[in-house]
Amino acid sequence: FREDPLALSYEMLEARLRTPNNGVNLIDAANRGDWTAFAVGYNGTQQAKHSYDAKLQATYYSILDQGCFPAQSTV
C-alpha cells in the first residue's frame, strides 16, 4: 500500500465491484444504470432508508455533466 496507494485502492474497488453482493452484480447494475439494484448490492436492503440509489444517480449525472467521462463508443 505504501508504494502505490492509489493503484491498490483501484484494485480493491475493482475487486469489490466484481464480487456479487446481496445477489447483485454491481458492474452489470451500473452498466444498466440501475442505481437501486447497485445500492442494494453495495449498501444492503435498507439502502432506501438513506436514498442511496437517488444519491448515486444524482452524482453520476453530475459527473457526466462535468464531462469527466470520455465519450463512449457504440461499436
PDB file of N, CA, C and O in Angstrom:
ATOM      1  N   PHE A   1       0.820  -1.188   0.000  1.00  0.00           N
ATOM      2  CA  PHE A   1       0.000   0.000   0.000  1.00  0.00           C
ATOM      3  C   PHE A   1       0.867   1.256   0.000  1.00  0.00           C
ATOM      4  O   PHE A   1       0.553   2.221  -0.696  1.00  0.00           O
ATOM      5  N   ARG A   2       1.912   1.255   0.741  1.00  0.00           N
ATOM      6  CA  ARG A   2       2.753   2.450   0.840  1.00  0.00           C
ATOM      7  C   ARG A   2       3.444   2.788  -0.470  1.00  0.00           C
ATOM      8  O   ARG A   2       3.729   3.956  -0.735  1.00  0.00           O
ATOM      9  N   GLU A   3       3.718   1.778  -1.299  1.00  0.00           N
ATOM     10  CA  GLU A   3       4.406   2.034  -2.563  1.00  0.00           C
ATOM     11  C   GLU A   3       3.507   2.724  -3.580  1.00  0.00           C
ATOM     12  O   GLU A   3       3.961   3.606  -4.309  1.00  0.00           O
ATOM     13  N   ASP A   4       2.247   2.334  -3.635  1.00  0.00           N
ATOM     14  CA  ASP A   4       1.325   2.930  -4.609  1.00  0.00           C
ATOM     15  C   ASP A   4      -0.110   2.839  -4.083  1.00  0.00           C
ATOM     16  O   ASP A   4      -0.879   1.987  -4.526  1.00  0.00           O
ATOM     17  N   PRO A   5      -0.468   3.711  -3.145  1.00  0.00           N
ATOM     18  CA  PRO A   5      -1.790   3.613  -2.521  1.00  0.00           C
ATOM     19  C   PRO A   5      -2.940   3.799  -3.512  1.00  0.00           C
ATOM     20  O   PRO A   5      -3.987   3.171  -3.354  1.00  0.00           O
ATOM     21  N   LEU A   6      -2.769   4.640  -4.523  1.00  0.00           N
ATOM     22  CA  LEU A   6      -3.841   4.860  -5.485  1.00  0.00           C
ATOM     23  C   LEU A   6      -4.106   3.600  -6.306  1.00  0.00           C
ATOM     24  O   LEU A   6      -5.259   3.216  -6.502  1.00  0.00           O
ATOM     25  N   ALA A   7      -3.045   2.960  -6.782  1.00  0.00           N
ATOM     26  CA  ALA A   7      -3.207   1.733  -7.569  1.00  0.00           C
ATOM     27  C   ALA A   7      -3.871   0.647  -6.728  1.00  0.00           C
ATOM     28  O   ALA A   7      -4.759  -0.055  -7.213  1.00  0.00           O
ATOM     29  N   LEU A   8      -3.456   0.504  -5.496  1.00  0.00           N
ATOM     30  CA  LEU A   8      -4.056  -0.511  -4.635  1.00  0.00           C
ATOM     31  C   LEU A   8      -5.514  -0.177  -4.348  1.00  0.00           C
ATOM     32  O   LEU A   8      -6.354  -1.075  -4.284  1.00  0.00           O
ATOM     33  N   SER A   9      -5.818   1.084  -4.176  1.00  0.00           N
ATOM     34  CA  SER A   9      -7.209   1.485  -3.942  1.00  0.00           C
ATOM     35  C   SER A   9      -8.085   1.110  -5.125  1.00  0.00           C
ATOM     36  O   SER A   9      -9.196   0.613  -4.939  1.00  0.00           O
ATOM     37  N   TYR A  10      -7.600   1.342  -6.341  1.00  0.00           N
ATOM     38  CA  TYR A  10      -8.357   0.958  -7.531  1.00  0.00           C
ATOM     39  C   TYR A  10      -8.528  -0.554  -7.606  1.00  0.00           C
ATOM     40  O   TYR A  10      -9.598  -1.042  -7.969  1.00  0.00           O
ATOM     41  N   GLU A  11      -7.484  -1.292  -7.266  1.00  0.00           N
ATOM     42  CA  GLU A  11      -7.578  -2.753  -7.288  1.00  0.00           C
ATOM     43  C   GLU A  11      -8.608  -3.242  -6.277  1.00  0.00           C
ATOM     44  O   GLU A  11      -9.381  -4.154  -6.567  1.00  0.00           O
ATOM     45  N   MET A  12      -8.621  -2.644  -5.102  1.00  0.00           N
ATOM     46  CA  MET A  12      -9.581  -3.038  -4.078  1.00  0.00           C
ATOM     47  C   MET A  12     -11.007  -2.687  -4.510  1.00  0.00           C
ATOM     48  O   MET A  12     -11.929  -3.472  -4.287  1.00  0.00           O
ATOM     49  N   LEU A  13     -11.194  -1.530  -5.119  1.00  0.00           N
ATOM     50  CA  LEU A  13     -12.515  -1.136  -5.604  1.00  0.00           C
ATOM     51  C   LEU A  13     -12.983  -2.089  -6.694  1.00  0.00           C
ATOM     52  O   LEU A  13     -14.134  -2.525  -6.687  1.00  0.00           O
ATOM     53  N   GLU A  14     -12.104  -2.411  -7.622  1.00  0.00           N
ATOM     54  CA  GLU A  14     -12.467  -3.333  -8.706  1.00  0.00           C
ATOM     55  C   GLU A  14     -12.850  -4.696  -8.141  1.00  0.00           C
ATOM     56  O   GLU A  14     -13.831  -5.293  -8.586  1.00  0.00           O
ATOM     57  N   ALA A  15     -12.095  -5.193  -7.172  1.00  0.00           N
ATOM     58  CA  ALA A  15     -12.416  -6.486  -6.562  1.00  0.00           C
ATOM     59  C   ALA A  15     -13.779  -6.427  -5.881  1.00  0.00           C
ATOM     60  O   ALA A  15     -14.561  -7.375  -5.959  1.00  0.00           O
ATOM     61  N   ARG A  16     -14.054  -5.322  -5.223  1.00  0.00           N
ATOM     62  CA  ARG A  16     -15.358  -5.154  -4.544  1.00  0.00           C
ATOM     63  C   ARG A  16     -16.492  -5.135  -5.558  1.00  0.00           C
ATOM     64  O   ARG A  16     -17.542  -5.733  -5.323  1.00  0.00           O
ATOM     65  N   LEU A  17     -16.294  -4.461  -6.674  1.00  0.00           N
ATOM     66  CA  LEU A  17     -17.344  -4.355  -7.683  1.00  0.00           C
ATOM     67  C   LEU A  17     -17.556  -5.657  -8.439  1.00  0.00           C
ATOM     68  O   LEU A  17     -18.667  -5.930  -8.892  1.00  0.00           O
ATOM     69  N   ARG A  18     -16.510  -6.467  -8.583  1.00  0.00           N
ATOM     70  CA  ARG A  18     -16.621  -7.715  -9.341  1.00  0.00           C
ATOM     71  C   ARG A  18     -17.197  -8.864  -8.513  1.00  0.00           C
ATOM     72  O   ARG A  18     -17.560  -9.899  -9.071  1.00  0.00           O
ATOM     73  N   THR A  19     -17.285  -8.699  -7.202  1.00  0.00           N
ATOM     74  CA  THR A  19     -17.811  -9.736  -6.333  1.00  0.00           C
ATOM     75  C   THR A  19     -19.298  -9.503  -6.123  1.00  0.00           C
ATOM     76  O   THR A  19     -19.685  -8.443  -5.632  1.00  0.00           O
ATOM     77  N   PRO A  20     -20.161 -10.484  -6.489  1.00  0.00           N
ATOM     78  CA  PRO A  20     -21.598 -10.281  -6.276  1.00  0.00           C
ATOM     79  C   PRO A  20     -21.895  -9.974  -4.810  1.00  0.00           C
ATOM     80  O   PRO A  20     -21.365 -10.622  -3.907  1.00  0.00           O
ATOM     81  N   ASN A  21     -22.733  -8.998  -4.593  1.00  0.00           N
ATOM     82  CA  ASN A  21     -23.088  -8.563  -3.251  1.00  0.00           C
ATOM     83  C   ASN A  21     -24.597  -8.569  -3.120  1.00  0.00           C
ATOM     84  O   ASN A  21     -25.299  -7.986  -3.947  1.00  0.00           O
ATOM     85  N   ASN A  22     -25.097  -9.222  -2.088  1.00  0.00           N
ATOM     86  CA  ASN A  22     -26.541  -9.330  -1.883  1.00  0.00           C
ATOM     87  C   ASN A  22     -27.235  -9.827  -3.147  1.00  0.00           C
ATOM     88  O   ASN A  22     -28.355  -9.415  -3.450  1.00  0.00           O
ATOM     89  N   GLY A  23     -26.564 -10.714  -3.884  1.00  0.00           N
ATOM     90  CA  GLY A  23     -27.136 -11.275  -5.092  1.00  0.00           C
ATOM     91  C   GLY A  23     -27.111 -10.344  -6.289  1.00  0.00           C
ATOM     92  O   GLY A  23     -27.766 -10.617  -7.295  1.00  0.00           O
ATOM     93  N   VAL A  24     -26.365  -9.246  -6.200  1.00  0.00           N
ATOM     94  CA  VAL A  24     -26.336  -8.251  -7.274  1.00  0.00           C
ATOM     95  C   VAL A  24     -24.934  -8.166  -7.871  1.00  0.00           C
ATOM     96  O   VAL A  24     -23.946  -8.065  -7.143  1.00  0.00           O
ATOM     97  N   ASN A  25     -24.854  -8.209  -9.205  1.00  0.00           N
ATOM     98  CA  ASN A  25     -23.599  -7.946  -9.892  1.00  0.00           C
ATOM     99  C   ASN A  25     -23.513  -6.431 -10.054  1.00  0.00           C
ATOM    100  O   ASN A  25     -24.233  -5.847 -10.864  1.00  0.00           O
ATOM    101  N   LEU A  26     -22.642  -5.805  -9.293  1.00  0.00           N
ATOM    102  CA  LEU A  26     -22.569  -4.345  -9.245  1.00  0.00           C
ATOM    103  C   LEU A  26     -22.189  -3.726 -10.585  1.00  0.00           C
ATOM    104  O   LEU A  26     -22.717  -2.677 -10.952  1.00  0.00           O
ATOM    105  N   ILE A  27     -21.287  -4.358 -11.311  1.00  0.00           N
ATOM    106  CA  ILE A  27     -20.872  -3.814 -12.605  1.00  0.00           C
ATOM    107  C   ILE A  27     -22.033  -3.853 -13.588  1.00  0.00           C
ATOM    108  O   ILE A  27     -22.269  -2.884 -14.310  1.00  0.00           O
ATOM    109  N   ASP A  28     -22.766  -4.974 -13.621  1.00  0.00           N
ATOM    110  CA  ASP A  28     -23.925  -5.054 -14.511  1.00  0.00           C
ATOM    111  C   ASP A  28     -24.975  -4.009 -14.141  1.00  0.00           C
ATOM    112  O   ASP A  28     -25.535  -3.351 -15.017  1.00  0.00           O
ATOM    113  N   ALA A  29     -25.239  -3.857 -12.855  1.00  0.00           N
ATOM    114  CA  ALA A  29     -26.229  -2.874 -12.411  1.00  0.00           C
ATOM    115  C   ALA A  29     -25.807  -1.461 -12.818  1.00  0.00           C
ATOM    116  O   ALA A  29     -26.636  -0.678 -13.282  1.00  0.00           O
ATOM    117  N   ALA A  30     -24.534  -1.132 -12.649  1.00  0.00           N
ATOM    118  CA  ALA A  30     -24.045   0.200 -13.034  1.00  0.00           C
ATOM    119  C   ALA A  30     -24.134   0.396 -14.540  1.00  0.00           C
ATOM    120  O   ALA A  30     -24.530   1.465 -15.005  1.00  0.00           O
ATOM    121  N   ASN A  31     -23.770  -0.622 -15.299  1.00  0.00           N
ATOM    122  CA  ASN A  31     -23.845  -0.511 -16.755  1.00  0.00           C
ATOM    123  C   ASN A  31     -25.273  -0.307 -17.241  1.00  0.00           C
ATOM    124  O   ASN A  31     -25.497   0.364 -18.248  1.00  0.00           O
ATOM    125  N   ARG A  32     -26.240  -0.881 -16.533  1.00  0.00           N
ATOM    126  CA  ARG A  32     -27.647  -0.700 -16.897  1.00  0.00           C
ATOM    127  C   ARG A  32     -28.203   0.620 -16.380  1.00  0.00           C
ATOM    128  O   ARG A  32     -29.290   1.037 -16.781  1.00  0.00           O
ATOM    129  N   GLY A  33     -27.466   1.277 -15.496  1.00  0.00           N
ATOM    130  CA  GLY A  33     -27.972   2.494 -14.868  1.00  0.00           C
ATOM    131  C   GLY A  33     -29.038   2.179 -13.830  1.00  0.00           C
ATOM    132  O   GLY A  33     -29.880   3.022 -13.520  1.00  0.00           O
ATOM    133  N   ASP A  34     -29.001   0.963 -13.294  1.00  0.00           N
ATOM    134  CA  ASP A  34     -29.972   0.537 -12.286  1.00  0.00           C
ATOM    135  C   ASP A  34     -29.393   0.851 -10.906  1.00  0.00           C
ATOM    136  O   ASP A  34     -28.812  -0.010 -10.245  1.00  0.00           O
ATOM    137  N   TRP A  35     -29.568   2.106 -10.493  1.00  0.00           N
ATOM    138  CA  TRP A  35     -28.951   2.569  -9.254  1.00  0.00           C
ATOM    139  C   TRP A  35     -29.577   1.939  -8.023  1.00  0.00           C
ATOM    140  O   TRP A  35     -28.921   1.809  -6.990  1.00  0.00           O
ATOM    141  N   THR A  36     -30.852   1.543  -8.125  1.00  0.00           N
ATOM    142  CA  THR A  36     -31.483   0.873  -6.986  1.00  0.00           C
ATOM    143  C   THR A  36     -30.831  -0.483  -6.762  1.00  0.00           C
ATOM    144  O   THR A  36     -30.474  -0.815  -5.631  1.00  0.00           O
ATOM    145  N   ALA A  37     -30.669  -1.274  -7.825  1.00  0.00           N
ATOM    146  CA  ALA A  37     -30.004  -2.576  -7.690  1.00  0.00           C
ATOM    147  C   ALA A  37     -28.575  -2.391  -7.195  1.00  0.00           C
ATOM    148  O   ALA A  37     -28.125  -3.125  -6.314  1.00  0.00           O
ATOM    149  N   PHE A  38     -27.855  -1.412  -7.755  1.00  0.00           N
ATOM    150  CA  PHE A  38     -26.479  -1.168  -7.330  1.00  0.00           C
ATOM    151  C   PHE A  38     -26.439  -0.838  -5.838  1.00  0.00           C
ATOM    152  O   PHE A  38     -25.610  -1.376  -5.104  1.00  0.00           O
ATOM    153  N   ALA A  39     -27.328   0.042  -5.392  1.00  0.00           N
ATOM    154  CA  ALA A  39     -27.340   0.438  -3.987  1.00  0.00           C
ATOM    155  C   ALA A  39     -27.694  -0.732  -3.073  1.00  0.00           C
ATOM    156  O   ALA A  39     -27.131  -0.857  -1.985  1.00  0.00           O
ATOM    157  N   VAL A  40     -28.617  -1.587  -3.501  1.00  0.00           N
ATOM    158  CA  VAL A  40     -28.954  -2.778  -2.716  1.00  0.00           C
ATOM    159  C   VAL A  40     -27.737  -3.688  -2.621  1.00  0.00           C
ATOM    160  O   VAL A  40     -27.433  -4.212  -1.550  1.00  0.00           O
ATOM    161  N   GLY A  41     -27.038  -3.877  -3.740  1.00  0.00           N
ATOM    162  CA  GLY A  41     -25.856  -4.718  -3.730  1.00  0.00           C
ATOM    163  C   GLY A  41     -24.745  -4.166  -2.867  1.00  0.00           C
ATOM    164  O   GLY A  41     -24.073  -4.914  -2.158  1.00  0.00           O
ATOM    165  N   TYR A  42     -24.550  -2.873  -2.921  1.00  0.00           N
ATOM    166  CA  TYR A  42     -23.432  -2.258  -2.207  1.00  0.00           C
ATOM    167  C   TYR A  42     -23.764  -1.955  -0.747  1.00  0.00           C
ATOM    168  O   TYR A  42     -22.940  -2.168   0.143  1.00  0.00           O
ATOM    169  N   ASN A  43     -24.981  -1.455  -0.508  1.00  0.00           N
ATOM    170  CA  ASN A  43     -25.336  -0.994   0.828  1.00  0.00           C
ATOM    171  C   ASN A  43     -26.313  -1.899   1.577  1.00  0.00           C
ATOM    172  O   ASN A  43     -26.533  -1.721   2.775  1.00  0.00           O
ATOM    173  N   GLY A  44     -26.895  -2.866   0.873  1.00  0.00           N
ATOM    174  CA  GLY A  44     -27.844  -3.755   1.525  1.00  0.00           C
ATOM    175  C   GLY A  44     -29.284  -3.343   1.286  1.00  0.00           C
ATOM    176  O   GLY A  44     -29.566  -2.321   0.660  1.00  0.00           O
ATOM    177  N   THR A  45     -30.174  -4.152   1.793  1.00  0.00           N
ATOM    178  CA  THR A  45     -31.593  -3.958   1.509  1.00  0.00           C
ATOM    179  C   THR A  45     -32.187  -2.721   2.172  1.00  0.00           C
ATOM    180  O   THR A  45     -33.277  -2.289   1.796  1.00  0.00           O
ATOM    181  N   GLN A  46     -31.511  -2.157   3.125  1.00  0.00           N
ATOM    182  CA  GLN A  46     -32.014  -0.950   3.790  1.00  0.00           C
ATOM    183  C   GLN A  46     -31.545   0.337   3.107  1.00  0.00           C
ATOM    184  O   GLN A  46     -31.674   1.425   3.670  1.00  0.00           O
ATOM    185  N   GLN A  47     -30.998   0.208   1.886  1.00  0.00           N
ATOM    186  CA  GLN A  47     -30.463   1.374   1.185  1.00  0.00           C
ATOM    187  C   GLN A  47     -31.509   2.460   0.988  1.00  0.00           C
ATOM    188  O   GLN A  47     -31.178   3.646   1.011  1.00  0.00           O
ATOM    189  N   ALA A  48     -32.766   2.075   0.795  1.00  0.00           N
ATOM    190  CA  ALA A  48     -33.829   3.051   0.535  1.00  0.00           C
ATOM    191  C   ALA A  48     -34.015   3.999   1.718  1.00  0.00           C
ATOM    192  O   ALA A  48     -34.404   5.154   1.543  1.00  0.00           O
ATOM    193  N   LYS A  49     -33.737   3.511   2.902  1.00  0.00           N
ATOM    194  CA  LYS A  49     -33.868   4.335   4.111  1.00  0.00           C
ATOM    195  C   LYS A  49     -33.007   5.598   4.015  1.00  0.00           C
ATOM    196  O   LYS A  49     -33.348   6.642   4.572  1.00  0.00           O
ATOM    197  N   HIS A  50     -31.879   5.483   3.294  1.00  0.00           N
ATOM    198  CA  HIS A  50     -30.943   6.601   3.155  1.00  0.00           C
ATOM    199  C   HIS A  50     -30.913   7.174   1.738  1.00  0.00           C
ATOM    200  O   HIS A  50     -30.115   8.063   1.442  1.00  0.00           O
ATOM    201  N   SER A  51     -31.776   6.668   0.871  1.00  0.00           N
ATOM    202  CA  SER A  51     -31.880   7.128  -0.527  1.00  0.00           C
ATOM    203  C   SER A  51     -30.556   7.034  -1.282  1.00  0.00           C
ATOM    204  O   SER A  51     -30.220   7.913  -2.076  1.00  0.00           O
ATOM    205  N   TYR A  52     -29.804   5.954  -1.025  1.00  0.00           N
ATOM    206  CA  TYR A  52     -28.518   5.803  -1.692  1.00  0.00           C
ATOM    207  C   TYR A  52     -28.670   5.714  -3.206  1.00  0.00           C
ATOM    208  O   TYR A  52     -27.825   6.218  -3.945  1.00  0.00           O
ATOM    209  N   ASP A  53     -29.743   5.076  -3.672  1.00  0.00           N
ATOM    210  CA  ASP A  53     -29.926   4.954  -5.121  1.00  0.00           C
ATOM    211  C   ASP A  53     -30.080   6.321  -5.770  1.00  0.00           C
ATOM    212  O   ASP A  53     -29.479   6.579  -6.813  1.00  0.00           O
ATOM    213  N   ALA A  54     -30.868   7.192  -5.176  1.00  0.00           N
ATOM    214  CA  ALA A  54     -31.058   8.541  -5.720  1.00  0.00           C
ATOM    215  C   ALA A  54     -29.765   9.349  -5.646  1.00  0.00           C
ATOM    216  O   ALA A  54     -29.458  10.119  -6.555  1.00  0.00           O
ATOM    217  N   LYS A  55     -29.016   9.174  -4.571  1.00  0.00           N
ATOM    218  CA  LYS A  55     -27.746   9.883  -4.424  1.00  0.00           C
ATOM    219  C   LYS A  55     -26.730   9.419  -5.468  1.00  0.00           C
ATOM    220  O   LYS A  55     -26.005  10.234  -6.038  1.00  0.00           O
ATOM    221  N   LEU A  56     -26.680   8.104  -5.719  1.00  0.00           N
ATOM    222  CA  LEU A  56     -25.781   7.575  -6.748  1.00  0.00           C
ATOM    223  C   LEU A  56     -26.146   8.124  -8.120  1.00  0.00           C
ATOM    224  O   LEU A  56     -25.277   8.565  -8.873  1.00  0.00           O
ATOM    225  N   GLN A  57     -27.425   8.094  -8.437  1.00  0.00           N
ATOM    226  CA  GLN A  57     -27.879   8.571  -9.739  1.00  0.00           C
ATOM    227  C   GLN A  57     -27.568  10.059  -9.910  1.00  0.00           C
ATOM    228  O   GLN A  57     -27.082  10.471 -10.963  1.00  0.00           O
ATOM    229  N   ALA A  58     -27.840  10.857  -8.897  1.00  0.00           N
ATOM    230  CA  ALA A  58     -27.577  12.296  -8.974  1.00  0.00           C
ATOM    231  C   ALA A  58     -26.083  12.565  -9.153  1.00  0.00           C
ATOM    232  O   ALA A  58     -25.693  13.423  -9.945  1.00  0.00           O
ATOM    233  N   THR A  59     -25.254  11.833  -8.421  1.00  0.00           N
ATOM    234  CA  THR A  59     -23.806  12.010  -8.535  1.00  0.00           C
ATOM    235  C   THR A  59     -23.315  11.592  -9.912  1.00  0.00           C
ATOM    236  O   THR A  59     -22.470  12.261 -10.507  1.00  0.00           O
ATOM    237  N   TYR A  60     -23.847  10.485 -10.417  1.00  0.00           N
ATOM    238  CA  TYR A  60     -23.460  10.010 -11.749  1.00  0.00           C
ATOM    239  C   TYR A  60     -23.755  11.081 -12.803  1.00  0.00           C
ATOM    240  O   TYR A  60     -22.892  11.409 -13.618  1.00  0.00           O
ATOM    241  N   TYR A  61     -24.964  11.618 -12.784  1.00  0.00           N
ATOM    242  CA  TYR A  61     -25.318  12.626 -13.785  1.00  0.00           C
ATOM    243  C   TYR A  61     -24.556  13.934 -13.583  1.00  0.00           C
ATOM    244  O   TYR A  61     -24.271  14.640 -14.550  1.00  0.00           O
ATOM    245  N   SER A  62     -24.230  14.253 -12.356  1.00  0.00           N
ATOM    246  CA  SER A  62     -23.423  15.439 -12.091  1.00  0.00           C
ATOM    247  C   SER A  62     -22.031  15.285 -12.696  1.00  0.00           C
ATOM    248  O   SER A  62     -21.492  16.225 -13.282  1.00  0.00           O
ATOM    249  N   ILE A  63     -21.456  14.095 -12.551  1.00  0.00           N
ATOM    250  CA  ILE A  63     -20.129  13.830 -13.121  1.00  0.00           C
ATOM    251  C   ILE A  63     -20.207  13.848 -14.644  1.00  0.00           C
ATOM    252  O   ILE A  63     -19.321  14.392 -15.304  1.00  0.00           O
ATOM    253  N   LEU A  64     -21.264  13.254 -15.207  1.00  0.00           N
ATOM    254  CA  LEU A  64     -21.437  13.292 -16.660  1.00  0.00           C
ATOM    255  C   LEU A  64     -21.503  14.731 -17.169  1.00  0.00           C
ATOM    256  O   LEU A  64     -20.868  15.079 -18.164  1.00  0.00           O
ATOM    257  N   ASP A  65     -22.280  15.561 -16.471  1.00  0.00           N
ATOM    258  CA  ASP A  65     -22.438  16.959 -16.866  1.00  0.00           C
ATOM    259  C   ASP A  65     -21.118  17.729 -16.847  1.00  0.00           C
ATOM    260  O   ASP A  65     -20.952  18.703 -17.582  1.00  0.00           O
ATOM    261  N   GLN A  66     -20.186  17.292 -16.010  1.00  0.00           N
ATOM    262  CA  GLN A  66     -18.890  17.946 -15.914  1.00  0.00           C
ATOM    263  C   GLN A  66     -17.930  17.460 -16.997  1.00  0.00           C
ATOM    264  O   GLN A  66     -16.814  17.969 -17.105  1.00  0.00           O
ATOM    265  N   GLY A  67     -18.354  16.473 -17.806  1.00  0.00           N
ATOM    266  CA  GLY A  67     -17.513  15.943 -18.866  1.00  0.00           C
ATOM    267  C   GLY A  67     -16.354  15.111 -18.370  1.00  0.00           C
ATOM    268  O   GLY A  67     -15.305  15.059 -19.011  1.00  0.00           O
ATOM    269  N   CYS A  68     -16.531  14.454 -17.225  1.00  0.00           N
ATOM    270  CA  CYS A  68     -15.446  13.677 -16.646  1.00  0.00           C
ATOM    271  C   CYS A  68     -15.262  12.303 -17.278  1.00  0.00           C
ATOM    272  O   CYS A  68     -14.214  11.682 -17.102  1.00  0.00           O
ATOM    273  N   PHE A  69     -16.260  11.817 -18.011  1.00  0.00           N
ATOM    274  CA  PHE A  69     -16.139  10.518 -18.654  1.00  0.00           C
ATOM    275  C   PHE A  69     -15.871  10.720 -20.126  1.00  0.00           C
ATOM    276  O   PHE A  69     -16.474  11.598 -20.744  1.00  0.00           O
ATOM    277  N   PRO A  70     -14.982   9.932 -20.709  1.00  0.00           N
ATOM    278  CA  PRO A  70     -14.766  10.046 -22.158  1.00  0.00           C
ATOM    279  C   PRO A  70     -16.001   9.579 -22.914  1.00  0.00           C
ATOM    280  O   PRO A  70     -16.808   8.811 -22.391  1.00  0.00           O
ATOM    281  N   ALA A  71     -16.139  10.041 -24.127  1.00  0.00           N
ATOM    282  CA  ALA A  71     -17.257   9.617 -24.956  1.00  0.00           C
ATOM    283  C   ALA A  71     -17.193   8.107 -25.130  1.00  0.00           C
ATOM    284  O   ALA A  71     -16.113   7.543 -25.304  1.00  0.00           O
ATOM    285  N   GLN A  72     -18.344   7.457 -25.083  1.00  0.00           N
ATOM    286  CA  GLN A  72     -18.380   6.014 -25.217  1.00  0.00           C
ATOM    287  C   GLN A  72     -18.640   5.640 -26.679  1.00  0.00           C
ATOM    288  O   GLN A  72     -19.444   6.264 -27.371  1.00  0.00           O
ATOM    289  N   SER A  73     -17.947   4.627 -27.109  1.00  0.00           N
ATOM    290  CA  SER A  73     -18.112   4.125 -28.468  1.00  0.00           C
ATOM    291  C   SER A  73     -19.349   3.237 -28.529  1.00  0.00           C
ATOM    292  O   SER A  73     -19.674   2.542 -27.566  1.00  0.00           O
ATOM    293  N   THR A  74     -20.028   3.266 -29.657  1.00  0.00           N
ATOM    294  CA  THR A  74     -21.196   2.408 -29.833  1.00  0.00           C
ATOM    295  C   THR A  74     -20.869   1.218 -30.713  1.00  0.00           C
ATOM    296  O   THR A  74     -21.759   0.616 -31.313  1.00  0.00           O
ATOM    297  N   VAL A  75     -19.574   0.877 -30.788  1.00  0.00           N
ATOM    298  CA  VAL A  75     -19.130  -0.241 -31.621  1.00  0.00           C
ATOM    299  C   VAL A  75     -19.471  -1.551 -30.951  1.00  0.00           C
ATOM    300  O   VAL A  75     -19.178  -2.616 -31.494  1.00  0.00           O
TER     301      VAL A  75
END
